[in-house]
């Protein structure tokens, strides 16, 4: 039992360190990783009928979704970026609805739906080549400099 508390402390410290040095791309990767892990734990809690643990995990998942939603950015003058940003905002609203549905109805199916989308998005996000990420950071810095 003591070993598992050390492992949790190590993982938390490792995550804190990762977040402290993470760029925006890595933060989104970590948020999606955390969302997937939290939803898996929420599912297990529902399956065990552990209402308290379910509530903790659903609350964590809702907080992660809020973080993902607040990270959505776009150039308001670019209709394509605005459309993509709105699609992500709509997806995160669906995540919230499904999390609440799973929590109230004590059903895992809504969580399975989120897991399917979250895994696909994380996989796509993970596959973005470094050169394209760096180009995105450069363009963002350019836009930020023009705002000043």
Secondary structure as GFF3:
##gff-version 3
##sequence-region A 1 148
A	DSSP	alpha_helix	2	20	.	.	.	ID=ss1
A	DSSP	alpha_helix	24	47	.	.	.	ID=ss2
A	DSSP	alpha_helix	51	71	.	.	.	ID=ss3
A	DSSP	alpha_helix	79	105	.	.	.	ID=ss4
A	DSSP	alpha_helix	109	126	.	.	.	ID=ss5
A	DSSP	alpha_helix	130	147	.	.	.	ID=ss6
###
